[in-house]
């Protein structure tokens, strides 16, 4: 059992950092493998270059992609995730979507030949047979009901249906900590405990997640 | 009358670049002011730094923001847009959303104290009284109907309701060139003509846009 956590927040005293620490702690405590990529700490460049885009087009040709033209950090992340049972994405919601760096992670890591192959025009398949589950943890100041009705749960549509379901990932979970600015310290601590609990089990079936939207 | 165009595509032979050229041409021909920011050409860094995030928090304090802690390119873009009647965003849809660099534009330019001020907890107001209109032009390989039903028109919800409506921008238009990969050269040329036509008029009321979704 191995999980990979990809997180992305510029402030080391943020709720996102507290969640990251909670996830690391519970994995240490339970002796479960966890690979962590902090996009800010590693100064991941989210911009897809022309060279990388050319490789994207080449992926469908007979030659396939030339990995040397890709960002080595993106290649490393894809390899680690391909060896994982679960991918955890953790980020704040800014303007109802992920920060630029997390979008760049999607653009550059969820890449043909690296992360998936094209079965047909609209069908894709993950390179890995191991990766069965994606958990997305978000924090937002927007109230949950407003995010769902007014903003169409944009992040859920884009990541669940627009990305991971396309790739054949079976289990997709979304844990959304909404109205964060208006929550007491006590309430936030309860959230952290809930997140720890969600990753306590080493088997998928034992996870007791309470996502706000599926 | 002045417009600002912000665009974002790594490949100089892309449809996006052809659209950019068409927009520039029609403005030249009609002698209408157009300021262009090409995020790739200017190597815009989309990552919000810790320093910038601190300024975000300071925006609500009495002192307000310290512009020197922000990205000079973001400051310049905000100033140009504030002096414009219309903002045009042009980008490809990757994984059902904008590329990382365009998300970084939203995060760093649509910034408190620079682009808007907070009227109350949930109410914001553009700094500029001039900016009345935002036109978003996107290209995607996904068929339009699929994008709307399966992927919840994520980009529309995030940009229209989640960003510009919040800021009080009255007119928001979305021109979406879908199924691009399956379109003939002839059809694409028709799209280009349509876009030129949409920007031919110098007055808002004269614009003859045919957005696929409002």
Interface residues (C-beta under 8 A of the other chain):
Chain A: X10 X11 X12 X40 X46 X47 X48 X49 X50 X52 X53 X54 X94 X95 X96 X97 X98 X99 X100 X101 X103 X104 X106 X107 X110 X150 X151 X152 X153 X154 X155 X156 X157 X158 X161 X162 X163
Chain B: X10 X11 X12 X40 X46 X47 X48 X49 X50 X52 X53 X54 X94 X95 X96 X97 X98 X99 X100 X101 X103 X104 X106 X107 X110 X150 X151 X152 X153 X154 X155 X156 X157 X158 X161 X162 X163
